[in-house]
Amino acid sequence: MTETDVVIIGAGASGLMCAIEAGKRGRQVVVLDHANKAGKKILMSGGGRCNFTNYSINPGNFISNNPHFCKSALSRYSQWDFLALVESYRISYHERDHGRLFCNDSAKDILNMLLAECAGAGVVLQLNTGIENIEKLADRFHLKTGQGAITARSIVVATGGLSIPKIGATPLGYKIARQFGINVLPTRAGLTPFTLPPDEKDKFSPLSGIAVPCMVCNKRQSFNENILFTHRGLSGPAVLQISSYWRAGEEVVIDLLPQVDLDTELKSLRRKKIKNILKTILDGYLPKRLII
Ligand SMILES: Cc1cc2nc3c(=O)[nH]c(=O)nc-3n(C[C@H](O)[C@H](O)[C@H](O)COP(=O)(O)OP(=O)(O)OC[C@H]3O[C@@H](n4cnc5c(N)ncnc54)[C@H](O)[C@@H]3O)c2cc1C
């Protein structure tokens, strides 16, 4: 049986960062993951370039039932700390809109940096290891894994959310929380594209690949950014943002000409121009307001 100070379940961004910090504080750390590779989600993040931090971050950017929850964490470790780490590894990066920072080359640079930090902090990474059972006896946790038993004084569950089971997502974290009497709120998707029903999908599929600046809103939030027509429905920053505030069955309104009062514009244009605009906007694929 292996004995250690801390077991971290999940070798994603959260598990690796936690392992680095615990290792630096002198703890013996073992990270367990059932996947064959650490940080698979990091590799696909930011279209393969990983939006690893933002110049501007504040507690208001985090959606939570308790808006104060993230304040202490953000005050103790900021975007500037992470940026300093990235720069110490000479990872080249660039800024995109809203102060978002991406690797110039590949998200692999971020994963390799985290793995190098883990190695430097003496963290043991054990992949291909499924968790079969967890028990707490006296002051130690006892884990039965596919690779044998392990005990630890502390256990960190960093198994991530439910998105993309193909790369390893499971509900294990929620199961462990329930086992230890921790309240689990109903889960829902966030920062996700919308899939349109078949008839709407067919109607808009010729526009697949086209991005348009829009105002997208529901009753509580609105975003002025691009939407992107895809072969399955709608994506792009405005749609990803509103999805976090959307409830199934709720109406989302997309204003395709947010800066324009169409009535006034049409009145002020000559007949010929009106004809063109009507052709492209009203008789074409793009109604001024699209309600889904
Ligand atoms: C397409 C896409 C693009 C994204 N782009 C960005 C971006 O550019 N910037 C950004 O900040 N965020 C981005 N995100 C979000 C970001 O990737 C995640 O928020 C982040 O990776 C979550 O890290 P995590 O460690 O909490 O969870 P995960 O990365 O999901 O890690 C959880 C780990 O736990 C393991 N695990 C799960 N169940 C078990 C089990 N039963 N037994 C053992 N191990 C288990 C998994 O194998 C996995 O390695 C993106 C997400 C997606 C899907």
PDBQT file of the ligand as one rigid body, heavy atoms in Angstrom, charges set to zero:
ROOT
HETATM    1  C1  LIG A 301     -13.160  23.176 -26.257  1.00  0.00    +0.000 C 
HETATM    2  C2  LIG A 301     -12.756  23.874 -24.984  1.00  0.00    +0.000 A 
HETATM    3  C3  LIG A 301     -11.959  25.012 -25.037  1.00  0.00    +0.000 A 
HETATM    4  C4  LIG A 301     -11.602  25.671 -23.871  1.00  0.00    +0.000 A 
HETATM    5  N1  LIG A 301     -10.785  26.766 -23.938  1.00  0.00    +0.000 NA
HETATM    6  C5  LIG A 301     -10.390  27.364 -22.792  1.00  0.00    +0.000 A 
HETATM    7  C6  LIG A 301      -9.430  28.421 -22.822  1.00  0.00    +0.000 A 
HETATM    8  O1  LIG A 301      -8.906  28.787 -23.876  1.00  0.00    +0.000 OA
HETATM    9  N2  LIG A 301      -9.098  29.007 -21.630  1.00  0.00    +0.000 N 
HETATM   10  C7  LIG A 301      -9.617  28.562 -20.428  1.00  0.00    +0.000 A 
HETATM   11  O2  LIG A 301      -9.252  29.124 -19.379  1.00  0.00    +0.000 OA
HETATM   12  N3  LIG A 301     -10.478  27.545 -20.376  1.00  0.00    +0.000 NA
HETATM   13  C8  LIG A 301     -10.864  26.933 -21.533  1.00  0.00    +0.000 A 
HETATM   14  N4  LIG A 301     -11.718  25.882 -21.480  1.00  0.00    +0.000 N 
HETATM   15  C9  LIG A 301     -12.173  25.439 -20.158  1.00  0.00    +0.000 C 
HETATM   16  C10 LIG A 301     -11.022  24.701 -19.492  1.00  0.00    +0.000 C 
HETATM   17  O3  LIG A 301     -10.466  23.785 -20.396  1.00  0.00    +0.000 OA
HETATM   18  C11 LIG A 301     -11.521  23.985 -18.288  1.00  0.00    +0.000 C 
HETATM   19  O4  LIG A 301     -12.220  24.870 -17.454  1.00  0.00    +0.000 OA
HETATM   20  C12 LIG A 301     -10.357  23.414 -17.492  1.00  0.00    +0.000 C 
HETATM   21  O5  LIG A 301      -9.539  22.618 -18.309  1.00  0.00    +0.000 OA
HETATM   22  C13 LIG A 301     -10.916  22.598 -16.379  1.00  0.00    +0.000 C 
HETATM   23  O6  LIG A 301      -9.846  22.042 -15.689  1.00  0.00    +0.000 OA
HETATM   24  P1  LIG A 301     -10.121  20.997 -14.537  1.00  0.00    +0.000 P 
HETATM   25  O7  LIG A 301      -8.798  20.563 -14.050  1.00  0.00    +0.000 OA
HETATM   26  O8  LIG A 301     -11.078  21.558 -13.552  1.00  0.00    +0.000 OA
HETATM   27  O9  LIG A 301     -10.899  19.793 -15.247  1.00  0.00    +0.000 OA
HETATM   28  P2  LIG A 301     -10.438  18.840 -16.428  1.00  0.00    +0.000 P 
HETATM   29  O10 LIG A 301      -9.479  19.482 -17.337  1.00  0.00    +0.000 OA
HETATM   30  O11 LIG A 301     -11.692  18.266 -16.987  1.00  0.00    +0.000 OA
HETATM   31  O12 LIG A 301      -9.608  17.697 -15.671  1.00  0.00    +0.000 OA
HETATM   32  C14 LIG A 301     -10.240  16.704 -14.924  1.00  0.00    +0.000 C 
HETATM   33  C15 LIG A 301      -9.340  15.488 -14.915  1.00  0.00    +0.000 C 
HETATM   34  O13 LIG A 301      -9.952  14.512 -14.067  1.00  0.00    +0.000 OA
HETATM   35  C16 LIG A 301      -9.853  13.254 -14.690  1.00  0.00    +0.000 C 
HETATM   36  N5  LIG A 301     -10.957  12.422 -14.231  1.00  0.00    +0.000 N 
HETATM   37  C17 LIG A 301     -12.278  12.597 -14.457  1.00  0.00    +0.000 A 
HETATM   38  N6  LIG A 301     -12.984  11.585 -13.931  1.00  0.00    +0.000 NA
HETATM   39  C18 LIG A 301     -12.081  10.747 -13.371  1.00  0.00    +0.000 A 
HETATM   40  C19 LIG A 301     -12.210   9.497 -12.690  1.00  0.00    +0.000 A 
HETATM   41  N7  LIG A 301     -13.415   8.915 -12.525  1.00  0.00    +0.000 N 
HETATM   42  N8  LIG A 301     -11.081   8.888 -12.239  1.00  0.00    +0.000 NA
HETATM   43  C20 LIG A 301      -9.854   9.469 -12.432  1.00  0.00    +0.000 A 
HETATM   44  N9  LIG A 301      -9.691  10.639 -13.088  1.00  0.00    +0.000 NA
HETATM   45  C21 LIG A 301     -10.793  11.265 -13.535  1.00  0.00    +0.000 A 
HETATM   46  C22 LIG A 301      -9.939  13.542 -16.178  1.00  0.00    +0.000 C 
HETATM   47  O14 LIG A 301      -9.346  12.504 -16.949  1.00  0.00    +0.000 OA
HETATM   48  C23 LIG A 301      -9.181  14.858 -16.284  1.00  0.00    +0.000 C 
HETATM   49  O15 LIG A 301      -7.810  14.671 -16.578  1.00  0.00    +0.000 OA
HETATM   50  C24 LIG A 301     -12.067  25.196 -22.620  1.00  0.00    +0.000 A 
HETATM   51  C25 LIG A 301     -12.857  24.043 -22.572  1.00  0.00    +0.000 A 
HETATM   52  C26 LIG A 301     -13.202  23.387 -23.729  1.00  0.00    +0.000 A 
HETATM   53  C27 LIG A 301     -14.040  22.148 -23.631  1.00  0.00    +0.000 C 
ENDROOT
TORSDOF 0
